[in-house]
Amino acid sequence: MAARVSLFGLFLSLFPLVHVFRHTQTLLTMAMGILAPAALAALLVAAGPWLYRQEVPASDLARISRWTFACAAVGLGIGVGTVAHVAVLGQPLSEGPFVAVNTGIAGAVGGLLVGYFESRDHQQRRRLEETAGKFRAVFEGTHDALVVADDSGTYVDANPAAATLFGVDRTDLVGLSIKDFAATDFDFDTAWSAFRQEKAGRGQFPLVRADGTRRIVEFAATSDVYPGHHLSALRDVTDRVTYEQELEDQRETLSFLNQVLRHNVLNGIHVVLARADLLETTDDNRDHVEAIRQRGEAIADLVGRVNRLNGTLQRHQPLERVALRELLRTVTNTVETSFPEADVSLSDPCPDVVVDADPMLAEVFENLLTNAIRHNDADTPEVSVAVETADEWVTALVTDNGPGVPDAKKDIVFGRGQKGPASDGTGFGLYIVRALVDRYDGTVELTDNVPRGSVFEVRLPRVGDVPAAAAKRHP
């Protein structure tokens, strides 16, 4: 179709060229009588490739072609009529055919423009119809309740999900508004006025259904999705809100019980330890007194760790930048002091990198080092910490020479209440490690150390390096 327009323009351009070769004319005459129709004919020739590059649909190309040929025929007819009229009046034109063709060229260009703009309007209408069809399909099929209100807030359309949510037939819902499903103290006029001014709204709303039951609805409203019509999407979140409230109530109860337990247990342990110190130490009771003291101190330490973990995980405090090398030096020195019989070391050099964590990160490595020593059956327990870095990650490797962990238990040692080999503890330490590392968006894995022992790999997101000036202050 596009080629037909170009060929037609090329055909019409022959007439001005023939006229040039037949007559010798001044430049002004040529400009007035020849260049204008020649330019119009050239425009027709160029229109074909241009329409092809625009990827105009074939049906629209046919419409443009029909307009071009029809208007050319009309223009040619007007030209022929004009020439005939002049001849009847006794003033025949020597170049009558040339004049008639020029009129036809002008008509063809006019038809091309009319056809193109009509085709563009047709494409826009088609796109609007397709968009409307897609919108209607989504409107009807979505599980969320959708309602369309006019400027007064009255519903003019609603999908099946909305009828289910409101508890009325779809036809009955049209003509009502949100104020018909609100509590008696709801100020609809003020809320609607604010929505119209802000052009959007989002939040939760207590909905009173037609049968009197109350539901909590989450809504998102958009003003003027098309002129004078406003769309609202509603979702029943009653179950979710109720569940969240139950969790909050349970959290408050557990927090209260934790405070009570912490207070009573710690007070009781302090009394036990104080009385143990008052006991007269003899050969007969020395072991018993020492056992009481050790167990009491272990319980007090456990309560303190639980309290710190509870505070960290429940307060949802933002993470902070932590210099890993300095933290590992402090932890290894502390553990080495607590277990002089063990050989605890930190690799040198240790990369001076920064991770996102909090002070509880020390609890992670202290638990891993302490666990590796307590469960170690070697004559001299050896525990080392090495740090490997990549562009986005930091991996701390805690390696020991202990008995290792069987493959069957590697996936469960981080579970709540899981104990290590020959352990008489609570199995709480490695659970703390996993919970804290998850909070830091990291991972922790357990593998075998060759030829003997275990390797705990703690992988944390790397956020940078310690500045050189800070590194000098902490050698």
C-alpha positions in Angstrom: 0.0 0.0 0.0 2.8 2.4 0.9 4.5 1.7 -2.5 1.3 2.6 -4.3 1.3 6.1 -2.8 5.0 6.5 -3.9 4.3 5.2 -7.4 1.3 7.5 -7.8 3.4 10.5 -6.7 6.1 9.5 -9.2 3.5 9.3 -12.0 2.1 12.7 -11.1 5.6 14.3 -11.0 6.1 13.4 -14.7 3.6 16.2 -15.8 5.6 19.1 -14.3 8.8 17.7 -15.9 7.2 17.4 -19.3 5.9 21.0 -19.0 9.5 22.2 -18.2 10.9 20.5 -21.4 8.1 21.9 -23.5 8.4 25.5 -22.6 11.2 28.0 -21.9 10.2 30.0 -18.8 11.6 32.5 -16.4 12.6 31.4 -12.9 9.7 33.2 -11.4 7.3 31.5 -13.7 8.8 28.1 -13.0 8.6 28.7 -9.2 5.0 29.7 -9.4 3.8 27.1 -11.9 6.2 24.2 -11.8 8.2 23.9 -8.6 5.1 23.9 -6.3 3.4 20.9 -8.0 6.7 19.2 -8.4 7.4 19.6 -4.6 3.9 18.2 -3.8 4.5 15.2 -6.1 7.9 14.6 -4.4 6.1 14.7 -1.1 3.9 11.9 -2.3 6.9 9.9 -3.5 8.6 10.2 0.0 5.4 9.4 1.9 5.6 5.7 0.9 8.9 4.9 2.5 8.1 7.1 5.5 4.8 5.2 6.1 6.6 1.9 5.8 9.2 2.9 8.5 6.3 4.0 10.8 5.1 0.4 10.6 1.5 1.6 9.9 -0.9 -1.4 9.9 -2.0 -2.6 6.5 -5.7 -1.7 7.2 -4.6 1.9 7.9 -2.4 2.0 4.9 -5.3 1.0 2.7 -7.4 3.8 4.3 -4.6 6.4 3.6 -4.3 5.1 0.0 -8.1 5.4 -0.6 -8.1 8.9 0.7 -5.1 9.9 -1.5 -6.6 8.4 -4.7 -10.1 9.7 -4.0 -8.9 13.3 -3.3 -6.6 13.2 -6.3 -9.6 12.2 -8.4 -11.7 15.0 -6.9 -8.9 17.5 -7.5 -8.4 16.4 -11.1 -12.2 16.7 -11.6 -12.2 20.2 -10.3 -9.2 21.1 -12.6 -10.9 19.6 -15.6 -14.1 21.4 -14.8 -12.3 24.7 -14.4 -10.5 24.3 -17.7 -13.8 23.4 -19.5 -15.6 26.4 -17.9 -12.9 28.8 -19.1 -13.1 27.3 -22.6 -16.9 27.7 -22.7 -16.4 31.4 -21.9 -14.2 31.7 -25.0 -10.8 31.8 -23.3 -9.4 28.3 -23.8 -6.2 27.5 -21.8 -3.3 26.2 -23.9 -2.0 24.2 -20.9 -5.4 23.0 -19.7 -4.2 19.4 -19.0 -1.2 20.7 -16.9 -3.6 22.9 -14.8 -5.9 20.0 -14.2 -3.1 17.7 -13.2 -1.7 20.3 -10.8 -5.1 20.4 -9.1 -5.1 16.6 -8.9 -1.6 16.7 -7.2 -2.8 19.1 -4.6 -5.9 17.0 -4.0 -3.7 13.9 -3.6 -1.5 15.6 -1.0 -4.6 16.8 0.9 -6.0 13.2 0.8 -2.7 11.8 2.1 -2.8 14.2 5.1 -6.5 13.5 5.8 -6.0 9.7 5.6 -2.9 9.8 7.8 -4.5 11.8 10.6 -7.7 9.7 10.4 -5.5 6.6 10.6 -3.7 8.0 13.7 -7.0 8.7 15.4 -8.2 5.3 14.5 -5.1 3.7 16.1 -5.5 5.8 19.2 -9.2 4.7 19.5 -8.1 1.1 19.0 -5.4 1.4 21.7 -7.9 2.9 24.1 -10.4 0.1 23.4 -7.7 -2.5 24.1 -6.6 -0.8 27.3 -10.2 -0.5 28.4 -10.7 -4.2 27.6 -7.7 -5.2 29.7 -8.8 -2.9 32.5 -12.2 -4.5 32.5 -10.7 -8.0 32.5 -8.5 -7.1 35.5 -11.4 -5.2 37.1 -13.7 -8.2 36.9 -11.2 -11.0 37.6 -9.0 -9.6 40.5 -9.5 -11.0 44.0 -9.3 -7.6 45.5 -12.4 -5.5 45.8 -12.5 -2.7 43.3 -15.1 0.1 43.3 -15.4 3.2 41.1 -17.0 6.3 42.6 -18.1 9.6 41.0 -17.3 13.1 42.3 -19.9 12.8 45.1 -18.4 9.5 46.4 -21.3 7.4 45.0 -20.3 4.1 43.5 -20.9 3.8 39.8 -19.2 0.5 39.3 -18.0 -2.5 41.4 -16.5 -5.8 40.7 -17.7 -9.2 42.0 -15.1 -9.2 44.8 -16.5 -5.9 46.1 -20.0 -7.3 46.3 -18.6 -10.2 48.3 -16.7 -7.9 50.6 -19.6 -5.5 51.3 -22.1 -8.4 51.5 -24.6 -7.0 49.0 -25.5 -7.8 45.4 -23.4 -6.0 42.8 -26.4 -4.1 41.4 -27.4 -3.0 44.8 -23.9 -1.7 45.6 -24.0 0.7 42.7 -25.6 3.9 44.0 -24.3 3.5 47.6 -21.1 5.0 49.0 -18.6 4.1 51.7 -20.5 6.1 54.3 -23.3 3.5 54.0 -20.8 0.9 55.3 -19.1 3.0 58.0 -19.6 3.5 61.7 -22.1 6.1 62.8 -19.3 8.5 64.0 -17.4 8.4 60.6 -17.2 11.9 59.0 -17.5 11.0 55.4 -17.7 14.5 54.0 -14.4 15.5 55.6 -12.6 12.3 54.6 -13.9 12.6 51.0 -12.9 16.2 50.7 -9.4 15.4 51.9 -9.1 12.6 49.4 -10.1 14.9 46.5 -7.5 17.4 47.5 -4.7 15.0 48.0 -5.6 13.0 44.8 -4.8 9.7 46.6 -5.4 7.9 49.8 -4.1 4.8 51.6 -4.8 3.2 55.0 -7.1 1.0 57.0 -10.8 1.3 57.5 -13.3 -0.5 59.8 -16.0 -1.7 57.4 -19.5 -2.6 58.6 -21.0 -5.1 56.2 -24.6 -5.3 55.2 -25.2 -8.1 57.8 -23.7 -6.0 60.6 -20.4 -7.8 60.9 -17.2 -5.7 61.1 -14.1 -6.2 59.0 -10.9 -4.3 58.8 -10.2 -3.2 55.3 -6.9 -2.0 53.8 -7.5 0.4 51.0 -5.6 2.3 48.3 -7.6 5.0 46.4 -6.6 7.0 43.3 -8.4 10.1 42.1 -9.5 10.7 38.5 -8.5 7.5 36.9 -10.5 9.0 34.2 -12.4 12.4 34.5 -14.9 12.4 37.3 -14.2 8.8 38.3 -12.2 7.6 41.3 -10.9 4.0 41.8 -10.5 2.3 45.2 -8.9 -1.1 45.8 -9.9 -2.8 49.1 -8.6 -5.9 50.8 -10.0 -7.6 53.9 -7.0 -7.8 56.3 -9.1 -8.7 59.4 -7.3 -12.0 59.9 -3.9 -10.5 59.5 -4.5 -7.7 61.8 -6.0 -10.0 64.4 -3.0 -12.3 64.1 -0.6 -9.4 64.5 -2.4 -8.2 67.5 -2.2 -11.7 69.0 1.5 -11.8 68.4 2.0 -8.5 70.0 0.0 -9.6 73.0 2.1 -12.8 73.2 5.3 -10.7 72.9 4.2 -8.5 75.7 3.3 -11.5 77.9 6.7 -13.2 77.1 8.5 -10.0 77.8 6.8 -9.7 81.2 7.5 -13.4 82.0 11.1 -12.9 81.0 11.4 -10.0 83.3 9.9 -11.9 86.2 12.0 -15.0 85.5 15.2 -13.0 85.1 14.5 -11.1 88.4 13.6 -14.2 90.4 16.2 -16.5 89.0 19.0 -14.0 89.3 18.0 -13.0 92.8 17.8 -16.7 93.8 21.2 -17.5 92.2 22.8 -14.5 94.0 21.5 -15.9 97.3 22.8 -19.4 96.5 26.3 -18.0 95.6 26.4 -15.8 98.6 25.5 -18.7 100.9 28.0 -21.0 99.2 30.8 -18.4 100.0 29.8 -18.6 103.6 30.0 -22.4 103.8 33.1 -23.7 105.6 35.3 -25.4 103.0 36.4 -28.8 104.2 37.7 -31.9 102.4 34.2 -33.4 102.5 32.3 -30.5 101.0 34.9 -28.7 98.9 33.7 -30.4 95.7 30.1 -29.7 96.5 30.7 -26.0 97.2 32.7 -25.6 94.0 29.9 -27.4 92.0 27.3 -25.1 93.5 29.4 -22.0 92.6 30.1 -23.1 89.1 26.6 -24.1 88.3 25.2 -20.9 89.8 27.6 -18.8 87.8 26.7 -20.7 84.7 23.0 -20.1 85.3 23.5 -16.4 85.9 25.6 -16.2 82.7 22.9 -17.9 80.7 20.2 -15.6 82.1 22.3 -12.6 81.1 22.9 -14.0 77.6 19.2 -14.7 77.1 18.4 -11.2 78.3 20.9 -9.6 75.8 19.6 -11.7 72.9 16.0 -11.0 73.8 16.7 -7.2 73.8 18.6 -7.3 70.5 16.0 -9.4 68.6 12.9 -7.7 69.9 13.9 -4.0 69.8 14.6 -4.1 66.1 17.4 -1.6 66.4 19.2 -0.6 63.2 22.5 -2.2 62.6 25.8 -0.3 63.0 29.2 -0.4 61.5 31.6 -2.8 63.3 35.3 -3.2 62.8 35.7 -7.0 62.6 39.5 -7.3 63.3 39.3 -5.3 66.6 36.2 -7.2 67.7 37.9 -10.6 67.0 41.0 -9.6 68.9 38.9 -8.7 71.9 37.0 -11.9 71.8 40.0 -14.2 71.3 41.8 -12.5 74.2 38.8 -12.9 76.5 38.3 -16.6 75.6 42.0 -17.3 76.0 41.9 -15.7 79.5 38.9 -17.8 80.5 40.4 -21.1 79.1 44.2 -20.9 79.8 44.5 -24.6 79.0 43.5 -23.9 75.3 45.5 -22.4 72.5 43.4 -19.6 71.0 44.8 -17.6 68.0 43.8 -15.0 65.5 45.3 -15.2 62.0 48.0 -12.6 61.2 47.5 -10.5 59.2 43.8 -10.2 59.7 42.0 -7.9 57.2 40.7 -4.7 58.8 37.2 -4.7 57.3 33.8 -3.3 58.4 30.5 -5.2 58.6 27.0 -4.3 59.5 26.2 -5.8 62.9 25.8 -4.7 66.5 27.7 -5.4 69.8 26.1 -8.8 69.9 28.4 -9.9 67.1 30.9 -10.6 69.8 28.5 -13.1 71.3 28.5 -15.0 68.0 32.3 -15.6 68.0 32.5 -16.0 71.8 29.9 -18.8 71.6 31.7 -20.5 68.7 35.2 -20.4 70.4 33.8 -21.5 73.8 31.8 -24.3 72.1 34.9 -25.5 70.3 37.0 -25.6 73.5 34.4 -27.2 75.8 33.6 -30.0 73.3 37.3 -30.6 72.6 38.8 -33.9 73.6 42.4 -33.1 72.5 45.2 -32.9 75.1 45.6 -29.2 74.2 42.5 -27.7 72.6 43.5 -25.6 69.6 41.0 -23.0 68.2 42.0 -20.5 65.5 40.1 -17.7 63.7 41.0 -16.6 60.2 39.3 -14.0 58.0 38.9 -14.2 54.2 37.5 -11.3 52.2 35.8 -10.8 48.8 34.2 -7.7 47.2 30.9 -8.1 48.9 31.5 -10.7 51.7 33.7 -11.4 54.7 34.1 -15.0 55.9 35.4 -15.7 59.4 36.6 -19.3 59.8 36.6 -20.7 63.4 38.7 -24.0 63.2 39.3 -26.5 66.0 41.1 -29.8 66.5 38.2 -31.5 68.4 36.3 -34.6 67.6 34.2 -33.0 64.9 30.5 -33.4 64.3 28.9 -36.4 62.5 27.4 -35.6 59.0 24.0 -36.6 60.3 24.1 -33.8 62.9 25.6 -31.0 60.9 22.2 -29.6 59.8 20.6 -29.7 63.2 23.3 -28.4 65.6 22.0 -24.8 65.2 18.5 -25.8 66.2 17.0 -24.7 69.4 17.9 -27.0 72.3 20.4 -29.0 70.2 23.5 -30.0 72.2 27.0 -30.8 71.1 28.7 -34.2 71.8 29.1 -35.0 75.5 27.5 -31.7 76.3 25.6 -31.0 79.5 24.5 -27.5 78.5 21.3 -26.2 77.2 22.1 -26.3 73.5 21.3 -22.6 73.4 24.7 -21.2 72.2 24.7 -22.3 68.6 21.0 -21.3 68.3 22.0 -17.8 69.4 24.7 -17.8 66.7 22.3 -18.7 63.9 19.7 -16.2 65.1 22.2 -13.3 65.3 23.9 -14.1 62.0 20.4 -14.2 60.3 19.8 -10.7 61.7 23.0 -9.5 60.1 21.9 -11.0 56.7 24.7 -13.5 56.9 25.1 -17.3 56.9 26.8 -19.8 59.2 27.8 -23.3 58.1 29.6 -26.2 59.7 32.2 -28.3 57.8 34.9 -30.8 58.6 38.5 -29.8 59.5 41.1 -32.0 57.9 42.5 -34.2 59.4 40.5 -33.6 62.6 37.9 -31.2 64.0 35.3 -28.8 62.7 35.2 -25.5 60.9 32.4 -22.9 61.4 32.1 -20.5 58.5 30.5 -17.2 59.4 29.7 -15.2 56.2 28.7 -11.5 56.6 28.1 -8.7 54.1 31.1 -6.5 53.7 30.4 -2.7 53.8 34.0 -1.4 53.6 37.4 -1.1 55.2 38.5 0.6 58.4 40.0 4.0 57.5 43.8 4.1 57.8 43.8 6.7 60.5 41.5 4.6 62.7 43.6 1.5 62.0 46.7 3.4 63.4 44.8 4.2 66.6 44.0 0.5 67.0 47.1 -1.4 66.1 
